[in-house]
Amino acid sequence: MKVLNIINVRWYNATAWYGHMLSLGLEALGHKTAVMGLPGTPPVIKAKEAGLQTYEAELNSLNPLKLIKSAAVFGKAVKEFKPDVVVCHRGEFFFYFTHVRFWEKPEWKLVRVRGDRRPPKADALSRWLYHNAVDKVVTSSESMRRFHLDNLKLPPNKVVTLYGGVETELFSRNEDGRQRVRHEFGFSDNDFVLGILGRYDTVKGHESLFRAVEELRNEGMDKIRLLIAGVDACMNEKDIKLMLENRGIQGITAVTGKRDDIADVISAMDLGVIPSLGSEAVCRVGMEMLSCGVPVIGSDIGVIPEIIPPSNIFIAGDVQSIKNRIRDYKAYHKSYDYIDFAEQFASFFN
């Protein structure tokens, strides 16, 4: 099977990661894979670094001339690469793909991936397109799959939920790395280290976790520690440190900044926490933590309750609920491997 992944995302967000891991997994399984994306963007750069064939076009532009050029680039890709499957990961330019699929009746099949929280429109036009011009739909959560079944009235065999997968050879528990990182930040073997990994953004729920840690420490959990890894976004590291100071927990917290040894940083954690208040259509961080053998607790947001057990779920933003899960959680381990992800995708067509 030959797959053309359309990953027209300007940055390396969860949607781009999902498409990239699918590309790597399919290629590893022997399914020739190419990537089409926006010029000079991370999905294209990473695909090139992986040795995949790439095509670049301004698929997200509103300029008619650029859209015509993008259509020409897509035509070139189809002619040169001869895909069996075209996978569309974003809504921009999707209408053109459905137009070609319906009117020209090409040999390739069209797949729409829904890897975000925003559901498609459920109007008459959308229902017609999904029934007549889309061959398969892949969703990153079961809730999104149910939306397609209930609102677009698609048959169950046309829609599948695939959560994604990580490179388990890179994200695996490293005891040496664990000890090195814990020593670097002054954590002892007896310390109970909570870890949060993600961009600095209010939607990621840092504040509610900080409040929970503050209260647990005041209630006698004197060995609790906090390890924060992330990059600047809507907030920066200065904002994070100010929040920690306001809670009086800066002395038991390590803020790592951007790291290249992220698997070792995760391995240094005793419990991973995903306190998100929104988003989480794809929970990459949870999969990476689980792959490193770290148990995870998380909020009842997005796909999080689908990839970790109910015993490890807390109410988003509810400090008492977070505290309860930190005190009492299940040491749960599960592997979300990108090869398994790609195998499930391929079997969807067989």
Secondary structure, 3 states (H helix, E strand, C coil): CCEEEECCCCCCCHHHHHHHHHHHHHHHCCCCEEEEECCCCHHHHHHHHCCCEEEECCCCCCCHHHHHHHHHHHHHHHHHHCCCEEEECCCCCHHHHHHHHHHCCCCCEEEEEECCCCCCCCCHHHHHHHHHCCCEEEECCHHHHHHHHHHCCCCHHHEEECCCCECCCCCCCCHHHHHHHHHHCCCCCCCEEEEEECCECHHHCHHHHHHHHHHHHHCCCCCEEEEEECCECCCCHHHHHHHHHHHCCHHHEEECCCCCCHHHHHHCCCEEEECCCCCCCCCHHHHHHHHCCCCEEEECCCCHHHHCCHHHEECCCCHHHHHHHHHCCCCCCCCCEHHHHHHHHHHCCC
